[in-house]
Amino acid sequence: MAPPGVCQSIMNKRSKKNGFGSLANPEMFLNQDFQQLKKYCIERQLRYIDDMFPPNQNSIGQVSLSHSQLARVEWLRPGKICQSPSFVVDGVSRFDFCQGVVGNCWFLASVGALTFQSQILQRVLPSERSFSAGIFHFRFWRFGYWVDVVIDDKLPTIDGKLIFVRSKTPNEFWPALLEKAYAKVCGSYADMNAGTPSEALVDFTGGVHICFQLDSAVPDLWNTMHRAAQSNSLMGCGTPQGETSANNVSANGLVEGHAYAVTGVTQVISNGQPINLVRLLNPWGNGEWIGDWSDSSVLWQSISAEDREMCVDVADDGEFWMAMEDFCRFFSDLDICCLCPDFLDGTTSSHWTPLVYESRWVAGTTAGGCLNNPEMFRMNPQYRFRIEGSNSDSEQGNNILVSLMQKPENGTRRLKNDLYIGFSIFKVPEQYRSLTGRFPATFFTSNLVVAQTKKHLNSREVMDMFKLAPAEYLIVPSSFKPDETASFILRILSKSETHAHDHSGQSHSPIEKPIMRELNKNDEESRSFFEKYADQFEEVHAEQLQNILNEKILQGYKETEGFSLDACRSMVALMDTSITGKLKRDEFLRLWRKVTTYNDIFSQIDPTRKGTLSLHELRKAIKAAGIVLKDGMLNLMAVRYGTSTGRISLESYINLLLRLECMGKIYTQLSGGTTMSLSESEWMYVSMYT
């Protein structure tokens, strides 16, 4: 029987192909069905309590509250906090909320930007907003999937006041409930501490994140921001970290190491000269820039009364204007998130085509690290793509955007992988275009990188834009260090027609027939083995096979625990075509020929006869047997048969090759009929993980 875990993985992949995980059909986060839960509560006249994110200290996490304060925390429903609670009062606005005790300014700055885009906002916020059953749901894009997140409406308070984000209108609760739903997908409220606006901007939209470093900003960045604002993009930014403590307010009124939302971009005429302005919002709900073009600046007297009326608001609400030059001077980075980056070149005729790949780096098999070691680097997943078109230089601007996002294995921000990630792009020369397999180390030593991330960053996502001429390219995503396991999403957006495919494997099929050794005198010897160990019916059962293998195959190996009885039973089951539980002469001889062939291969790669191979060596040993695997299957082999120290024994190596060949052959035979519903890759995943 196939294990439920791998079967569920296959079903999830199939579901996504059929639209599951899309905005129209989001995945149920933690398998919680909002409609069913709400119906259950209404029928029984109950108020919902979320046992997956319960109202207790675990959901709060380690926040900056004293023990005495934590002891006073009480989880209250909105009806216990105020009279006549409402989800929204007088519409959703960037001025509705103030930050609480957790350091999630990056999230709240993104919420401030979100309030400007009603179409995107309605995707995130629920359409059902009644407090009657105490249950709500929100939608976020999380690592390739839209998820529907269910919460109850119990909120943490001290003395009846919210300790996290709170609305400036006492009976309005959409900010607090939205924050709670996002805290749930992060792991806890404390897990929202520290981050960049880009993370939440992407999770609100499922869009493309573009980052600009303001100390090297392009000359027309203000025009780019203006076009982005007109194209329903979300924008956030951050100030550099200070030399002292975090969140220190500098003399100019800006908070050091703090996230802000970009809420406006405009141009005014001052003394006959055009001035480009940027409007920003501090998620604290107060505290503003006090330099040129701030609320009280005399420069507002130099523009028309009409423009002054449109822009100036002297309230201390955290929102302010500043000149583009000052923005680039005092802020460190700008994040723009959009569904499509058409605004980049200012034309409506361009069409960006997205290509998305999900894969993993697995220690020992496909986690090769950076280009410092080409032999290891080649083991990383490889993707080949071709940009169509002429070699004309008439096309202006970048035509390729690449995003690499690492995905936490356990789903929480606090326990994320923290890998330094990046990618490199190589042009494929003529002599390599017919290559069907993984590019060798010699390719990476003899061909220069044509585009890459400037450095590997410890970030959820790294991205960059390039201008590449029509040609064929190879892109290799990697972590900085080898042997670091993590999942990732690679997104390639091209303004030109682009064709791409995963180039990590050498064949369409996950398995090819191994090359068996020819019949020779050793097979006569094997016949004598058979006669020596066979029973009176000239058959060999699992216990007898175990004795043969341990006596004849493992001689001279230093580190071996021997073939287990369970492994030998598995071998018998694979070769026992008569279903007797034993091997007849022909079945035994076929098995023996395979075992001795695989043993010879293992010995060549393990000349010291240590008895184990590294997972790096496993790739060579499998290839030497005449089998070519795609990365996904190789990763599965490492998980299924490798040890925690990243080694694989001779016994495990022989077992996995026998299973690979036999199950591949069975699939070929069964798929000729009409009852096989699994693809070959799915079949191999199920059978190899059993």
ChimeraX attribute file (.defattr): number of C-alpha atoms within 10 A of each C-alpha:
attribute: neighborCount
match mode: 1-to-1
recipient: residues
	/A:1	6
	/A:2	13
	/A:3	11
	/A:4	11
	/A:5	11
	/A:6	18
	/A:7	15
	/A:8	11
	/A:9	14
	/A:10	17
	/A:11	13
	/A:12	15
	/A:13	13
	/A:14	12
	/A:15	14
	/A:16	16
	/A:17	11
	/A:18	11
	/A:19	14
	/A:20	19
	/A:21	22
	/A:22	18
	/A:23	19
	/A:24	10
	/A:25	15
	/A:26	19
	/A:27	25
	/A:28	17
	/A:29	17
	/A:30	12
	/A:31	11
	/A:32	16
	/A:33	15
	/A:34	19
	/A:35	12
	/A:36	10
	/A:37	15
	/A:38	19
	/A:39	13
	/A:40	15
	/A:41	17
	/A:42	15
	/A:43	9
	/A:44	9
	/A:45	11
	/A:46	14
	/A:47	19
	/A:48	20
	/A:49	17
	/A:50	17
	/A:51	9
	/A:52	12
	/A:53	20
	/A:54	16
	/A:55	19
	/A:56	12
	/A:57	15
	/A:58	13
	/A:59	19
	/A:60	23
	/A:61	14
	/A:62	15
	/A:63	17
	/A:64	12
	/A:65	13
	/A:66	9
	/A:67	8
	/A:68	8
	/A:69	11
	/A:70	17
	/A:71	11
	/A:72	13
	/A:73	21
	/A:74	18
	/A:75	19
	/A:76	18
	/A:77	18
	/A:78	22
	/A:79	16
	/A:80	12
	/A:81	18
	/A:82	14
	/A:83	10
	/A:84	11
	/A:85	18
	/A:86	18
	/A:87	19
	/A:88	17
	/A:89	15
	/A:90	8
	/A:91	8
	/A:92	19
	/A:93	15
	/A:94	24
	/A:95	20
	/A:96	23
	/A:97	24
	/A:98	22
	/A:99	23
	/A:100	16
	/A:101	15
	/A:102	20
	/A:103	21
	/A:104	25
	/A:105	27
	/A:106	26
	/A:107	27
	/A:108	26
	/A:109	32
	/A:110	29
	/A:111	26
	/A:112	27
	/A:113	25
	/A:114	28
	/A:115	20
	/A:116	19
	/A:117	15
	/A:118	12
	/A:119	11
	/A:120	16
	/A:121	18
	/A:122	14
	/A:123	16
	/A:124	22
	/A:125	18
	/A:126	17
	/A:127	11
	/A:128	10
	/A:129	15
	/A:130	13
	/A:131	17
	/A:132	14
	/A:133	21
	/A:134	22
	/A:135	23
	/A:136	24
	/A:137	22
	/A:138	21
	/A:139	27
	/A:140	25
	/A:141	23
	/A:142	20
	/A:143	19
	/A:144	18
	/A:145	19
	/A:146	25
	/A:147	26
	/A:148	25
	/A:149	24
	/A:150	27
	/A:151	25
	/A:152	23
	/A:153	26
	/A:154	23
	/A:155	22
	/A:156	24
	/A:157	18
	/A:158	15
	/A:159	11
	/A:160	15
	/A:161	16
	/A:162	20
	/A:163	18
	/A:164	21
	/A:165	23
	/A:166	22
	/A:167	19
	/A:168	13
	/A:169	14
	/A:170	17
	/A:171	19
	/A:172	23
	/A:173	23
	/A:174	21
	/A:175	21
	/A:176	23
	/A:177	24
	/A:178	21
	/A:179	19
	/A:180	28
	/A:181	24
	/A:182	22
	/A:183	21
	/A:184	23
	/A:185	21
	/A:186	18
	/A:187	21
	/A:188	24
	/A:189	26
	/A:190	22
	/A:191	25
	/A:192	25
	/A:193	20
	/A:194	16
	/A:195	19
	/A:196	23
	/A:197	29
	/A:198	27
	/A:199	19
	/A:200	24
	/A:201	29
	/A:202	22
	/A:203	22
	/A:204	24
	/A:205	25
	/A:206	21
	/A:207	18
	/A:208	23
	/A:209	27
	/A:210	21
	/A:211	19
	/A:212	16
	/A:213	14
	/A:214	18
	/A:215	12
	/A:216	10
	/A:217	14
	/A:218	11
	/A:219	8
	/A:220	8
	/A:221	15
	/A:222	19
	/A:223	17
	/A:224	17
	/A:225	22
	/A:226	18
	/A:227	19
	/A:228	22
	/A:229	22
	/A:230	11
	/A:231	16
	/A:232	19
	/A:233	26
	/A:234	32
	/A:235	30
	/A:236	29
	/A:237	28
	/A:238	23
	/A:239	21
	/A:240	15
	/A:241	15
	/A:242	15
	/A:243	9
	/A:244	8
	/A:245	10
	/A:246	13
	/A:247	16
	/A:248	16
	/A:249	16
	/A:250	11
	/A:251	10
	/A:252	12
	/A:253	14
	/A:254	21
	/A:255	23
	/A:256	21
	/A:257	20
	/A:258	27
	/A:259	30
	/A:260	32
	/A:261	30
	/A:262	27
	/A:263	23
	/A:264	19
	/A:265	21
	/A:266	18
	/A:267	15
	/A:268	18
	/A:269	13
	/A:270	14
	/A:271	12
	/A:272	9
	/A:273	9
	/A:274	10
	/A:275	16
	/A:276	17
	/A:277	20
	/A:278	22
	/A:279	21
	/A:280	26
	/A:281	28
	/A:282	28
	/A:283	30
	/A:284	20
	/A:285	19
	/A:286	15
	/A:287	18
	/A:288	23
	/A:289	23
	/A:290	17
	/A:291	17
	/A:292	16
	/A:293	20
	/A:294	22
	/A:295	22
	/A:296	15
	/A:297	13
	/A:298	10
	/A:299	13
	/A:300	20
	/A:301	11
	/A:302	13
	/A:303	16
	/A:304	14
	/A:305	11
	/A:306	8
	/A:307	14
	/A:308	14
	/A:309	10
	/A:310	9
	/A:311	17
	/A:312	16
	/A:313	15
	/A:314	11
	/A:315	10
	/A:316	12
	/A:317	19
	/A:318	19
	/A:319	26
	/A:320	27
	/A:321	28
	/A:322	21
	/A:323	19
	/A:324	17
	/A:325	14
	/A:326	14
	/A:327	20
	/A:328	18
	/A:329	12
	/A:330	16
	/A:331	21
	/A:332	19
	/A:333	21
	/A:334	24
	/A:335	21
	/A:336	25
	/A:337	27
	/A:338	22
	/A:339	15
	/A:340	18
	/A:341	24
	/A:342	18
	/A:343	21
	/A:344	18
	/A:345	16
	/A:346	14
	/A:347	10
	/A:348	8
	/A:349	8
	/A:350	16
	/A:351	15
	/A:352	19
	/A:353	15
	/A:354	16
	/A:355	16
	/A:356	12
	/A:357	14
	/A:358	14
	/A:359	17
	/A:360	21
	/A:361	27
	/A:362	24
	/A:363	20
	/A:364	27
	/A:365	29
	/A:366	31
	/A:367	28
	/A:368	28
	/A:369	27
	/A:370	24
	/A:371	21
	/A:372	10
	/A:373	15
	/A:374	17
	/A:375	15
	/A:376	21
	/A:377	25
	/A:378	25
	/A:379	26
	/A:380	24
	/A:381	25
	/A:382	22
	/A:383	19
	/A:384	19
	/A:385	20
	/A:386	19
	/A:387	20
	/A:388	14
	/A:389	12
	/A:390	10
	/A:391	11
	/A:392	8
	/A:393	9
	/A:394	7
	/A:395	11
	/A:396	8
	/A:397	13
	/A:398	15
	/A:399	20
	/A:400	21
	/A:401	21
	/A:402	24
	/A:403	22
	/A:404	23
	/A:405	21
	/A:406	27
	/A:407	24
	/A:408	18
	/A:409	13
	/A:410	11
	/A:411	14
	/A:412	18
	/A:413	21
	/A:414	16
	/A:415	13
	/A:416	15
	/A:417	20
	/A:418	16
	/A:419	19
	/A:420	21
	/A:421	25
	/A:422	26
	/A:423	25
	/A:424	18
	/A:425	20
	/A:426	19
	/A:427	21
	/A:428	18
	/A:429	12
	/A:430	9
	/A:431	7
	/A:432	11
	/A:433	10
	/A:434	7
	/A:435	11
	/A:436	13
	/A:437	14
	/A:438	18
	/A:439	19
	/A:440	14
	/A:441	16
	/A:442	11
	/A:443	15
	/A:444	17
	/A:445	12
	/A:446	8
	/A:447	12
	/A:448	12
	/A:449	14
	/A:450	13
	/A:451	17
	/A:452	20
	/A:453	19
	/A:454	12
	/A:455	12
	/A:456	18
	/A:457	16
	/A:458	16
	/A:459	18
	/A:460	22
	/A:461	20
	/A:462	24
	/A:463	21
	/A:464	19
	/A:465	20
	/A:466	15
	/A:467	16
	/A:468	19
	/A:469	20
	/A:470	16
	/A:471	16
	/A:472	20
	/A:473	20
	/A:474	21
	/A:475	23
	/A:476	23
	/A:477	28
	/A:478	31
	/A:479	26
	/A:480	23
	/A:481	18
	/A:482	22
	/A:483	20
	/A:484	20
	/A:485	18
	/A:486	20
	/A:487	16
	/A:488	24
	/A:489	18
	/A:490	22
	/A:491	18
	/A:492	21
	/A:493	22
	/A:494	25
	/A:495	18
	/A:496	20
	/A:497	14
	/A:498	21
	/A:499	14
	/A:500	16
	/A:501	13
	/A:502	18
	/A:503	22
	/A:504	23
	/A:505	21
	/A:506	19
	/A:507	15
	/A:508	13
	/A:509	13
	/A:510	21
	/A:511	22
	/A:512	18
	/A:513	14
	/A:514	20
	/A:515	13
	/A:516	15
	/A:517	12
	/A:518	10
	/A:519	9
	/A:520	8
	/A:521	9
	/A:522	13
	/A:523	16
	/A:524	12
	/A:525	11
	/A:526	16
	/A:527	16
	/A:528	12
	/A:529	16
	/A:530	23
	/A:531	15
	/A:532	13
	/A:533	17
	/A:534	20
	/A:535	12
	/A:536	8
	/A:537	7
	/A:538	14
	/A:539	20
	/A:540	25
	/A:541	19
	/A:542	21
	/A:543	14
	/A:544	18
	/A:545	24
	/A:546	20
	/A:547	17
	/A:548	19
	/A:549	19
	/A:550	16
	/A:551	11
	/A:552	11
	/A:553	18
	/A:554	20
	/A:555	11
	/A:556	12
	/A:557	16
	/A:558	12
	/A:559	13
	/A:560	16
	/A:561	12
	/A:562	18
	/A:563	22
	/A:564	17
	/A:565	15
	/A:566	12
	/A:567	17
	/A:568	21
	/A:569	17
	/A:570	16
	/A:571	20
	/A:572	23
	/A:573	17
	/A:574	17
	/A:575	21
	/A:576	17
	/A:577	13
	/A:578	11
	/A:579	11
	/A:580	12
	/A:581	16
	/A:582	23
	/A:583	27
	/A:584	20
	/A:585	17
	/A:586	12
	/A:587	18
	/A:588	24
	/A:589	18
	/A:590	14
	/A:591	19
	/A:592	21
	/A:593	18
	/A:594	20
	/A:595	20
	/A:596	19
	/A:597	19
	/A:598	25
	/A:599	17
	/A:600	15
	/A:601	16
	/A:602	26
	/A:603	18
	/A:604	12
	/A:605	16
	/A:606	18
	/A:607	9
	/A:608	12
	/A:609	18
	/A:610	15
	/A:611	21
	/A:612	26
	/A:613	22
	/A:614	18
	/A:615	26
	/A:616	20
	/A:617	18
	/A:618	24
	/A:619	22
	/A:620	16
	/A:621	22
	/A:622	21
	/A:623	15
	/A:624	17
	/A:625	20
	/A:626	13
	/A:627	21
	/A:628	24
	/A:629	22
	/A:630	21
	/A:631	26
	/A:632	20
	/A:633	19
	/A:634	22
	/A:635	21
	/A:636	18
	/A:637	25
	/A:638	24
	/A:639	17
	/A:640	14
	/A:641	20
	/A:642	22
	/A:643	14
	/A:644	9
	/A:645	9
	/A:646	18
	/A:647	18
	/A:648	21
	/A:649	23
	/A:650	26
	/A:651	24
	/A:652	19
	/A:653	22
	/A:654	22
	/A:655	19
	/A:656	18
	/A:657	21
	/A:658	21
	/A:659	18
	/A:660	22
	/A:661	16
	/A:662	15
	/A:663	20
	/A:664	21
	/A:665	14
	/A:666	11
	/A:667	18
	/A:668	11
	/A:669	10
	/A:670	11
	/A:671	14
	/A:672	9
	/A:673	8
	/A:674	7
	/A:675	8
	/A:676	12
	/A:677	9
	/A:678	13
	/A:679	11
	/A:680	19
	/A:681	19
	/A:682	18
	/A:683	19
	/A:684	21
	/A:685	21
	/A:686	21
	/A:687	19
	/A:688	20
	/A:689	17
	/A:690	12
